[in-house]
């Protein structure tokens, strides 16, 4: 019954607190992530930006409970994480939709594999499809959808059970620039209504700044957080991020880090 209540129409804020305390990861002698402490507030949107190999995915996999830290602890709502997070939605760069199921059936699969009653999930999926402009796509197969639509279906799938935590690893990486702007806006709108706690990994400085309440800037060798930037700007943020001087100032601060670290050359 609890599961049914959880996916009833959206009302309450659903995010949880995630405490990452001195969490580090070594693969043999190689230090992929230096011990790192991050306290993520319930419903906070935290972006993580950094070059390839700085440990972003490693951090996300540990928060998902899919990889064991070599050191430190992760707590969710004060409880030590011991195994895979369950109340979570995950979206990757690759949409990972099943080609032989329609868009709707891909989303409903979240309920099927958990043995949940499907009707309330279908209702919620229909609402999400409507909000994401996917209503006409519901009965199409992934191969019949554009890249942006597939990624939106993947977003609907991640959100359909109204998870407390949304983990996204470069979810818009494969999209063209304009579609990327649209899906970013869609994600922000959905997050503003439902407020899951989000860990959003990206290579895009503008996207990190445009979406985050806070941006963690990472650097490689060893992977580490080199700056933490609070983005206290109103939402929804502008569609064209470059036109907002305050956002551009944050982006510049991040590019300066990458220039200093030799990640980009000027
Ligand atoms: N299972 C593993 N065994 C050994 N090394 C690994 C393993 N997983 C990741 N690494 C290494 O740890 C470092 C961090 O990897 P990670 O995938 O977290 O980086 P990333 O910042 O997400 O990179 P990208 O942006 O390219 O996805 C890399 O040098 C990677 O090669």
py3Dmol code that shows the C-alpha trace and the ligand (Angstrom):
import py3Dmol

protein = """\
ATOM      1  CA  UNK A   1       0.000   0.000   0.000  1.00  0.00           C
ATOM      2  CA  UNK A   2       2.900   2.280   0.790  1.00  0.00           C
ATOM      3  CA  UNK A   3       4.211   1.966  -2.744  1.00  0.00           C
ATOM      4  CA  UNK A   4       0.786   2.978  -4.040  1.00  0.00           C
ATOM      5  CA  UNK A   5       0.728   6.097  -1.895  1.00  0.00           C
ATOM      6  CA  UNK A   6       4.183   7.035  -3.001  1.00  0.00           C
ATOM      7  CA  UNK A   7       3.250   7.225  -6.656  1.00  0.00           C
ATOM      8  CA  UNK A   8      -0.041   9.018  -6.132  1.00  0.00           C
ATOM      9  CA  UNK A   9      -0.147  12.511  -7.625  1.00  0.00           C
ATOM     10  CA  UNK A  10       2.762  14.642  -6.667  1.00  0.00           C
ATOM     11  CA  UNK A  11       2.422  16.708  -3.552  1.00  0.00           C
ATOM     12  CA  UNK A  12       5.071  16.326  -0.888  1.00  0.00           C
ATOM     13  CA  UNK A  13       8.745  17.034  -1.354  1.00  0.00           C
ATOM     14  CA  UNK A  14      10.534  13.742  -1.598  1.00  0.00           C
ATOM     15  CA  UNK A  15      14.307  14.242  -1.367  1.00  0.00           C
ATOM     16  CA  UNK A  16      16.533  12.740   1.312  1.00  0.00           C
ATOM     17  CA  UNK A  17      19.803  13.834   2.886  1.00  0.00           C
ATOM     18  CA  UNK A  18      22.952  12.105   1.648  1.00  0.00           C
ATOM     19  CA  UNK A  19      26.099  12.402   3.739  1.00  0.00           C
ATOM     20  CA  UNK A  20      29.328  11.445   2.049  1.00  0.00           C
ATOM     21  CA  UNK A  21      31.982  11.357   4.722  1.00  0.00           C
ATOM     22  CA  UNK A  22      35.644  10.983   3.830  1.00  0.00           C
ATOM     23  CA  UNK A  23      34.687   8.613   1.005  1.00  0.00           C
ATOM     24  CA  UNK A  24      37.598   7.520  -1.151  1.00  0.00           C
ATOM     25  CA  UNK A  25      38.218   4.865  -3.782  1.00  0.00           C
ATOM     26  CA  UNK A  26      41.373   3.041  -4.768  1.00  0.00           C
ATOM     27  CA  UNK A  27      41.719   0.505  -7.559  1.00  0.00           C
ATOM     28  CA  UNK A  28      44.839  -1.325  -6.422  1.00  0.00           C
ATOM     29  CA  UNK A  29      47.465   1.339  -5.921  1.00  0.00           C
ATOM     30  CA  UNK A  30      45.586   3.830  -8.120  1.00  0.00           C
ATOM     31  CA  UNK A  31      43.647   6.464  -6.208  1.00  0.00           C
ATOM     32  CA  UNK A  32      40.521   7.209  -8.286  1.00  0.00           C
ATOM     33  CA  UNK A  33      38.954   9.411  -5.617  1.00  0.00           C
ATOM     34  CA  UNK A  34      40.696  11.069  -2.735  1.00  0.00           C
ATOM     35  CA  UNK A  35      38.712  10.921   0.567  1.00  0.00           C
ATOM     36  CA  UNK A  36      35.869  13.370  -0.010  1.00  0.00           C
ATOM     37  CA  UNK A  37      33.206  14.844   2.250  1.00  0.00           C
ATOM     38  CA  UNK A  38      29.933  16.207   0.840  1.00  0.00           C
ATOM     39  CA  UNK A  39      26.725  16.810   2.754  1.00  0.00           C
ATOM     40  CA  UNK A  40      23.802  16.898   0.325  1.00  0.00           C
ATOM     41  CA  UNK A  41      20.606  18.409   1.709  1.00  0.00           C
ATOM     42  CA  UNK A  42      17.193  16.812   1.097  1.00  0.00           C
ATOM     43  CA  UNK A  43      15.948  17.966  -2.278  1.00  0.00           C
ATOM     44  CA  UNK A  44      19.192  19.688  -3.202  1.00  0.00           C
ATOM     45  CA  UNK A  45      20.395  19.671  -6.815  1.00  0.00           C
ATOM     46  CA  UNK A  46      24.134  19.045  -6.804  1.00  0.00           C
ATOM     47  CA  UNK A  47      26.034  19.169 -10.087  1.00  0.00           C
ATOM     48  CA  UNK A  48      29.429  17.559 -10.452  1.00  0.00           C
ATOM     49  CA  UNK A  49      31.640  18.820 -13.256  1.00  0.00           C
ATOM     50  CA  UNK A  50      35.121  17.735 -14.198  1.00  0.00           C
ATOM     51  CA  UNK A  51      37.255  16.296 -16.963  1.00  0.00           C
ATOM     52  CA  UNK A  52      37.301  12.662 -17.979  1.00  0.00           C
ATOM     53  CA  UNK A  53      38.800  10.363 -15.368  1.00  0.00           C
ATOM     54  CA  UNK A  54      38.418  12.603 -12.311  1.00  0.00           C
ATOM     55  CA  UNK A  55      36.220  10.090 -10.493  1.00  0.00           C
ATOM     56  CA  UNK A  56      32.709  11.469 -11.166  1.00  0.00           C
ATOM     57  CA  UNK A  57      31.159   8.114 -12.087  1.00  0.00           C
ATOM     58  CA  UNK A  58      33.046   6.391  -9.296  1.00  0.00           C
ATOM     59  CA  UNK A  59      31.494   8.829  -6.832  1.00  0.00           C
ATOM     60  CA  UNK A  60      28.028   8.267  -8.304  1.00  0.00           C
ATOM     61  CA  UNK A  61      28.326   4.486  -8.257  1.00  0.00           C
ATOM     62  CA  UNK A  62      29.334   4.607  -4.595  1.00  0.00           C
ATOM     63  CA  UNK A  63      26.345   6.840  -3.760  1.00  0.00           C
ATOM     64  CA  UNK A  64      24.117   4.372  -5.650  1.00  0.00           C
ATOM     65  CA  UNK A  65      25.524   1.639  -3.423  1.00  0.00           C
ATOM     66  CA  UNK A  66      26.769  -0.205  -6.508  1.00  0.00           C
ATOM     67  CA  UNK A  67      30.458   0.182  -5.642  1.00  0.00           C
ATOM     68  CA  UNK A  68      32.087  -0.097  -2.220  1.00  0.00           C
ATOM     69  CA  UNK A  69      34.194   2.822  -1.067  1.00  0.00           C
ATOM     70  CA  UNK A  70      37.757   1.968  -0.045  1.00  0.00           C
ATOM     71  CA  UNK A  71      37.395   4.370   2.858  1.00  0.00           C
ATOM     72  CA  UNK A  72      34.758   6.497   4.525  1.00  0.00           C
ATOM     73  CA  UNK A  73      30.996   6.206   4.930  1.00  0.00           C
ATOM     74  CA  UNK A  74      27.849   7.179   3.079  1.00  0.00           C
ATOM     75  CA  UNK A  75      24.637   7.784   5.014  1.00  0.00           C
ATOM     76  CA  UNK A  76      21.180   8.262   3.567  1.00  0.00           C
ATOM     77  CA  UNK A  77      18.728   9.933   5.934  1.00  0.00           C
ATOM     78  CA  UNK A  78      21.237   9.187   8.687  1.00  0.00           C
ATOM     79  CA  UNK A  79      21.400   5.451   7.946  1.00  0.00           C
ATOM     80  CA  UNK A  80      24.645   3.905   6.715  1.00  0.00           C
ATOM     81  CA  UNK A  81      24.343   2.755   3.112  1.00  0.00           C
ATOM     82  CA  UNK A  82      24.834  -0.997   2.992  1.00  0.00           C
ATOM     83  CA  UNK A  83      23.938  -2.250  -0.468  1.00  0.00           C
ATOM     84  CA  UNK A  84      22.245  -0.746  -3.505  1.00  0.00           C
ATOM     85  CA  UNK A  85      20.015   2.297  -2.964  1.00  0.00           C
ATOM     86  CA  UNK A  86      16.453   1.288  -3.740  1.00  0.00           C
ATOM     87  CA  UNK A  87      14.500   4.553  -3.697  1.00  0.00           C
ATOM     88  CA  UNK A  88      16.493   5.893  -6.608  1.00  0.00           C
ATOM     89  CA  UNK A  89      16.088   6.796 -10.274  1.00  0.00           C
ATOM     90  CA  UNK A  90      19.134   6.557 -12.506  1.00  0.00           C
ATOM     91  CA  UNK A  91      19.722   8.063 -15.951  1.00  0.00           C
ATOM     92  CA  UNK A  92      22.866   7.598 -18.017  1.00  0.00           C
ATOM     93  CA  UNK A  93      24.194   9.084 -21.242  1.00  0.00           C
ATOM     94  CA  UNK A  94      22.983   5.973 -23.016  1.00  0.00           C
ATOM     95  CA  UNK A  95      19.196   5.917 -22.562  1.00  0.00           C
ATOM     96  CA  UNK A  96      19.298   2.098 -22.207  1.00  0.00           C
ATOM     97  CA  UNK A  97      15.709   1.633 -23.358  1.00  0.00           C
ATOM     98  CA  UNK A  98      14.621  -1.838 -24.395  1.00  0.00           C
ATOM     99  CA  UNK A  99      14.052  -1.767 -28.158  1.00  0.00           C
ATOM    100  CA  UNK A 100      11.269  -4.367 -28.106  1.00  0.00           C
ATOM    101  CA  UNK A 101       9.108  -2.446 -25.612  1.00  0.00           C
ATOM    102  CA  UNK A 102       7.197   0.743 -26.368  1.00  0.00           C
ATOM    103  CA  UNK A 103       8.147   3.972 -24.595  1.00  0.00           C
ATOM    104  CA  UNK A 104       5.300   3.467 -22.106  1.00  0.00           C
ATOM    105  CA  UNK A 105       6.193  -0.177 -21.524  1.00  0.00           C
ATOM    106  CA  UNK A 106       9.821   0.796 -20.891  1.00  0.00           C
ATOM    107  CA  UNK A 107       8.650   3.162 -18.167  1.00  0.00           C
ATOM    108  CA  UNK A 108       6.147   0.694 -16.703  1.00  0.00           C
ATOM    109  CA  UNK A 109       8.907  -1.901 -16.440  1.00  0.00           C
ATOM    110  CA  UNK A 110       9.987  -0.130 -13.234  1.00  0.00           C
ATOM    111  CA  UNK A 111       6.743  -1.305 -11.666  1.00  0.00           C
ATOM    112  CA  UNK A 112       6.717  -4.708 -13.369  1.00  0.00           C
ATOM    113  CA  UNK A 113      10.113  -5.731 -11.978  1.00  0.00           C
ATOM    114  CA  UNK A 114       9.094  -4.631  -8.478  1.00  0.00           C
ATOM    115  CA  UNK A 115       5.724  -6.400  -8.663  1.00  0.00           C
ATOM    116  CA  UNK A 116       3.795  -3.151  -8.073  1.00  0.00           C
ATOM    117  CA  UNK A 117       0.218  -2.531  -9.206  1.00  0.00           C
ATOM    118  CA  UNK A 118       0.558  -0.999 -12.652  1.00  0.00           C
ATOM    119  CA  UNK A 119      -2.481   1.273 -12.917  1.00  0.00           C
ATOM    120  CA  UNK A 120      -1.245   4.060 -10.592  1.00  0.00           C
ATOM    121  CA  UNK A 121       2.157   3.827 -12.257  1.00  0.00           C
ATOM    122  CA  UNK A 122       0.544   4.158 -15.684  1.00  0.00           C
ATOM    123  CA  UNK A 123      -1.328   7.243 -14.452  1.00  0.00           C
ATOM    124  CA  UNK A 124       1.890   8.766 -13.160  1.00  0.00           C
ATOM    125  CA  UNK A 125       3.705   7.810 -16.401  1.00  0.00           C
ATOM    126  CA  UNK A 126       0.970   9.494 -18.440  1.00  0.00           C
ATOM    127  CA  UNK A 127       1.390  12.683 -16.378  1.00  0.00           C
ATOM    128  CA  UNK A 128       5.142  12.600 -16.881  1.00  0.00           C
ATOM    129  CA  UNK A 129       4.744  11.955 -20.603  1.00  0.00           C
ATOM    130  CA  UNK A 130       2.412  14.923 -20.851  1.00  0.00           C
ATOM    131  CA  UNK A 131       4.817  17.183 -18.976  1.00  0.00           C
ATOM    132  CA  UNK A 132       7.709  16.017 -21.111  1.00  0.00           C
ATOM    133  CA  UNK A 133       5.820  16.385 -24.407  1.00  0.00           C
ATOM    134  CA  UNK A 134       5.848  12.628 -24.962  1.00  0.00           C
ATOM    135  CA  UNK A 135       2.152  11.813 -25.084  1.00  0.00           C
ATOM    136  CA  UNK A 136       2.211  10.938 -28.772  1.00  0.00           C
ATOM    137  CA  UNK A 137       5.345   8.865 -28.272  1.00  0.00           C
ATOM    138  CA  UNK A 138       3.882   6.557 -25.627  1.00  0.00           C
ATOM    139  CA  UNK A 139       3.089   3.698 -27.978  1.00  0.00           C
ATOM    140  CA  UNK A 140       6.124   4.032 -30.182  1.00  0.00           C
ATOM    141  CA  UNK A 141       9.242   1.909 -29.958  1.00  0.00           C
ATOM    142  CA  UNK A 142      12.583   3.546 -29.108  1.00  0.00           C
ATOM    143  CA  UNK A 143      13.800   3.181 -32.716  1.00  0.00           C
ATOM    144  CA  UNK A 144      10.841   5.343 -33.787  1.00  0.00           C
ATOM    145  CA  UNK A 145      11.811   8.210 -31.463  1.00  0.00           C
ATOM    146  CA  UNK A 146      14.333  11.027 -31.804  1.00  0.00           C
ATOM    147  CA  UNK A 147      17.372  11.100 -29.500  1.00  0.00           C
ATOM    148  CA  UNK A 148      15.812  13.845 -27.376  1.00  0.00           C
ATOM    149  CA  UNK A 149      12.566  11.897 -27.024  1.00  0.00           C
ATOM    150  CA  UNK A 150      14.431   8.742 -26.044  1.00  0.00           C
ATOM    151  CA  UNK A 151      16.315  10.682 -23.390  1.00  0.00           C
ATOM    152  CA  UNK A 152      13.041  12.138 -22.093  1.00  0.00           C
ATOM    153  CA  UNK A 153      11.578   8.633 -21.893  1.00  0.00           C
ATOM    154  CA  UNK A 154      14.639   7.657 -19.900  1.00  0.00           C
ATOM    155  CA  UNK A 155      13.992  10.639 -17.603  1.00  0.00           C
ATOM    156  CA  UNK A 156      10.344   9.571 -17.186  1.00  0.00           C
ATOM    157  CA  UNK A 157      11.519   6.055 -16.380  1.00  0.00           C
ATOM    158  CA  UNK A 158      13.931   7.396 -13.749  1.00  0.00           C
ATOM    159  CA  UNK A 159      11.181   9.505 -12.149  1.00  0.00           C
ATOM    160  CA  UNK A 160       8.117   7.298 -12.496  1.00  0.00           C
ATOM    161  CA  UNK A 161       8.289   5.821  -8.997  1.00  0.00           C
ATOM    162  CA  UNK A 162       8.939   9.295  -7.610  1.00  0.00           C
ATOM    163  CA  UNK A 163      12.339   8.409  -6.200  1.00  0.00           C
ATOM    164  CA  UNK A 164      13.905  10.205  -3.260  1.00  0.00           C
ATOM    165  CA  UNK A 165      17.205  10.330  -5.137  1.00  0.00           C
ATOM    166  CA  UNK A 166      17.925  10.964  -8.803  1.00  0.00           C
ATOM    167  CA  UNK A 167      21.389  10.029 -10.043  1.00  0.00           C
ATOM    168  CA  UNK A 168      22.302  11.240 -13.504  1.00  0.00           C
ATOM    169  CA  UNK A 169      25.576  10.503 -15.254  1.00  0.00           C
ATOM    170  CA  UNK A 170      26.043  12.784 -18.289  1.00  0.00           C
ATOM    171  CA  UNK A 171      22.392  12.158 -19.277  1.00  0.00           C
ATOM    172  CA  UNK A 172      22.376  14.715 -22.093  1.00  0.00           C
ATOM    173  CA  UNK A 173      25.818  13.885 -23.477  1.00  0.00           C
ATOM    174  CA  UNK A 174      24.512  12.328 -26.674  1.00  0.00           C
ATOM    175  CA  UNK A 175      22.025  15.099 -27.502  1.00  0.00           C
ATOM    176  CA  UNK A 176      22.408  17.957 -29.964  1.00  0.00           C
ATOM    177  CA  UNK A 177      22.795  21.414 -28.422  1.00  0.00           C
ATOM    178  CA  UNK A 178      19.200  22.600 -28.855  1.00  0.00           C
ATOM    179  CA  UNK A 179      17.609  19.386 -27.638  1.00  0.00           C
ATOM    180  CA  UNK A 180      19.992  19.471 -24.698  1.00  0.00           C
ATOM    181  CA  UNK A 181      18.711  22.921 -23.719  1.00  0.00           C
ATOM    182  CA  UNK A 182      15.098  21.722 -23.908  1.00  0.00           C
ATOM    183  CA  UNK A 183      15.672  18.557 -21.871  1.00  0.00           C
ATOM    184  CA  UNK A 184      17.663  20.528 -19.283  1.00  0.00           C
ATOM    185  CA  UNK A 185      14.700  22.863 -18.915  1.00  0.00           C
ATOM    186  CA  UNK A 186      12.318  19.881 -18.626  1.00  0.00           C
ATOM    187  CA  UNK A 187      14.485  18.348 -15.931  1.00  0.00           C
ATOM    188  CA  UNK A 188      14.618  21.599 -13.970  1.00  0.00           C
ATOM    189  CA  UNK A 189      10.829  21.965 -14.135  1.00  0.00           C
ATOM    190  CA  UNK A 190      10.263  18.424 -12.907  1.00  0.00           C
ATOM    191  CA  UNK A 191      12.824  18.786 -10.138  1.00  0.00           C
ATOM    192  CA  UNK A 192      11.231  22.066  -8.999  1.00  0.00           C
ATOM    193  CA  UNK A 193       7.890  20.312  -8.532  1.00  0.00           C
ATOM    194  CA  UNK A 194       9.040  17.037  -7.054  1.00  0.00           C
ATOM    195  CA  UNK A 195      12.337  17.910  -5.412  1.00  0.00           C
ATOM    196  CA  UNK A 196      14.231  14.632  -5.352  1.00  0.00           C
ATOM    197  CA  UNK A 197      17.812  14.936  -4.171  1.00  0.00           C
ATOM    198  CA  UNK A 198      19.852  15.059  -7.381  1.00  0.00           C
ATOM    199  CA  UNK A 199      23.452  14.203  -8.127  1.00  0.00           C
ATOM    200  CA  UNK A 200      24.020  15.341 -11.694  1.00  0.00           C
ATOM    201  CA  UNK A 201      27.285  14.527 -13.424  1.00  0.00           C
ATOM    202  CA  UNK A 202      28.330  16.451 -16.484  1.00  0.00           C
ATOM    203  CA  UNK A 203      31.282  17.573 -18.575  1.00  0.00           C
ATOM    204  CA  UNK A 204      29.421  20.794 -19.347  1.00  0.00           C
ATOM    205  CA  UNK A 205      30.332  23.757 -17.155  1.00  0.00           C
ATOM    206  CA  UNK A 206      27.277  25.739 -18.331  1.00  0.00           C
ATOM    207  CA  UNK A 207      24.916  22.847 -17.623  1.00  0.00           C
ATOM    208  CA  UNK A 208      26.402  22.283 -14.153  1.00  0.00           C
ATOM    209  CA  UNK A 209      25.978  25.953 -13.281  1.00  0.00           C
ATOM    210  CA  UNK A 210      22.596  26.266 -14.995  1.00  0.00           C
ATOM    211  CA  UNK A 211      21.059  23.381 -13.089  1.00  0.00           C
ATOM    212  CA  UNK A 212      22.833  23.159  -9.754  1.00  0.00           C
ATOM    213  CA  UNK A 213      22.055  24.625  -6.346  1.00  0.00           C
ATOM    214  CA  UNK A 214      25.665  23.746  -5.798  1.00  0.00           C
ATOM    215  CA  UNK A 215      28.440  22.759  -8.179  1.00  0.00           C
ATOM    216  CA  UNK A 216      31.289  20.480  -7.179  1.00  0.00           C
ATOM    217  CA  UNK A 217      34.302  21.054  -9.402  1.00  0.00           C
ATOM    218  CA  UNK A 218      36.526  18.004  -9.742  1.00  0.00           C
ATOM    219  CA  UNK A 219      40.062  17.448 -10.965  1.00  0.00           C
ATOM    220  CA  UNK A 220      41.930  14.217 -11.797  1.00  0.00           C
ATOM    221  CA  UNK A 221      45.119  12.473 -10.593  1.00  0.00           C
ATOM    222  CA  UNK A 222      43.936  11.757  -8.018  1.00  0.00           C
ATOM    223  CA  UNK A 223      40.233  12.480  -8.402  1.00  0.00           C
ATOM    224  CA  UNK A 224      39.226  15.203  -5.974  1.00  0.00           C
ATOM    225  CA  UNK A 225      36.831  18.077  -5.406  1.00  0.00           C
ATOM    226  CA  UNK A 226      38.770  21.316  -5.898  1.00  0.00           C
ATOM    227  CA  UNK A 227      35.947  23.803  -5.457  1.00  0.00           C
ATOM    228  CA  UNK A 228      32.368  23.926  -4.271  1.00  0.00           C
ATOM    229  CA  UNK A 229      30.205  26.738  -5.600  1.00  0.00           C
ATOM    230  CA  UNK A 230      26.828  27.743  -4.237  1.00  0.00           C
ATOM    231  CA  UNK A 231      24.561  28.961  -7.063  1.00  0.00           C
ATOM    232  CA  UNK A 232      21.968  31.061  -5.266  1.00  0.00           C
ATOM    233  CA  UNK A 233      20.099  32.240  -8.331  1.00  0.00           C
ATOM    234  CA  UNK A 234      16.342  32.165  -8.941  1.00  0.00           C
ATOM    235  CA  UNK A 235      14.626  29.421 -10.883  1.00  0.00           C
ATOM    236  CA  UNK A 236      13.741  28.550 -13.482  1.00  0.00           C
ATOM    237  CA  UNK A 237      17.140  29.536 -14.780  1.00  0.00           C
ATOM    238  CA  UNK A 238      17.243  31.137 -18.233  1.00  0.00           C
ATOM    239  CA  UNK A 239      17.124  28.923 -21.302  1.00  0.00           C
ATOM    240  CA  UNK A 240      20.119  30.720 -22.745  1.00  0.00           C
ATOM    241  CA  UNK A 241      22.647  30.414 -19.928  1.00  0.00           C
ATOM    242  CA  UNK A 242      25.279  32.532 -21.648  1.00  0.00           C
ATOM    243  CA  UNK A 243      23.069  35.626 -21.415  1.00  0.00           C
ATOM    244  CA  UNK A 244      22.976  35.672 -17.626  1.00  0.00           C
ATOM    245  CA  UNK A 245      26.013  37.584 -16.287  1.00  0.00           C
ATOM    246  CA  UNK A 246      25.843  36.000 -12.837  1.00  0.00           C
ATOM    247  CA  UNK A 247      25.804  32.492 -14.317  1.00  0.00           C
ATOM    248  CA  UNK A 248      28.657  33.397 -16.658  1.00  0.00           C
ATOM    249  CA  UNK A 249      30.722  34.573 -13.683  1.00  0.00           C
ATOM    250  CA  UNK A 250      30.321  31.153 -12.032  1.00  0.00           C
ATOM    251  CA  UNK A 251      31.256  29.428 -15.290  1.00  0.00           C
ATOM    252  CA  UNK A 252      34.366  31.587 -15.573  1.00  0.00           C
ATOM    253  CA  UNK A 253      35.431  30.606 -12.071  1.00  0.00           C
ATOM    254  CA  UNK A 254      35.202  26.932 -13.079  1.00  0.00           C
ATOM    255  CA  UNK A 255      37.050  27.425 -16.382  1.00  0.00           C
ATOM    256  CA  UNK A 256      39.786  29.220 -14.416  1.00  0.00           C
ATOM    257  CA  UNK A 257      40.211  26.089 -12.293  1.00  0.00           C
ATOM    258  CA  UNK A 258      40.484  23.927 -15.389  1.00  0.00           C
ATOM    259  CA  UNK A 259      43.008  26.315 -16.965  1.00  0.00           C
ATOM    260  CA  UNK A 260      45.103  26.323 -13.771  1.00  0.00           C
ATOM    261  CA  UNK A 261      44.963  22.526 -13.633  1.00  0.00           C
ATOM    262  CA  UNK A 262      46.020  22.227 -17.285  1.00  0.00           C
ATOM    263  CA  UNK A 263      42.704  20.579 -18.262  1.00  0.00           C
ATOM    264  CA  UNK A 264      42.178  23.350 -20.827  1.00  0.00           C
ATOM    265  CA  UNK A 265      44.843  25.517 -22.468  1.00  0.00           C
ATOM    266  CA  UNK A 266      44.436  29.177 -23.309  1.00  0.00           C
TER     267      UNK A 266
END
"""
ligand_1 = """\
31
LIG
N 36.969 -0.749 -12.115
C 38.040 0.028 -12.294
N 39.295 -0.466 -12.229
C 40.386 0.322 -12.381
N 40.322 1.653 -12.605
C 39.109 2.201 -12.684
C 37.901 1.429 -12.533
N 36.846 2.279 -12.651
C 37.355 3.493 -12.880
N 38.705 3.459 -12.889
C 39.607 4.590 -13.077
O 39.271 5.558 -12.093
C 39.361 6.874 -12.643
C 38.036 7.570 -12.462
O 37.076 6.945 -13.304
P 35.596 7.514 -13.464
O 34.891 6.648 -14.457
O 34.989 7.658 -12.135
O 35.897 8.941 -14.089
P 34.893 10.004 -14.695
O 35.268 11.319 -14.135
O 33.490 9.548 -14.512
O 35.272 9.946 -16.238
P 34.345 10.167 -17.544
O 33.951 11.601 -17.499
O 35.264 9.848 -18.687
O 33.189 9.218 -17.442
C 39.763 6.703 -14.103
O 41.170 6.889 -14.207
C 39.376 5.278 -14.421
O 40.226 4.744 -15.414
"""
view = py3Dmol.view(width=600, height=400)
view.addModel(protein, "pdb")
view.setStyle({"model": 0}, {"cartoon": {"style": "trace"}})
view.addModel(ligand_1, "xyz")
view.setStyle({"model": 1}, {"stick": {}})
view.zoomTo()
view.show()
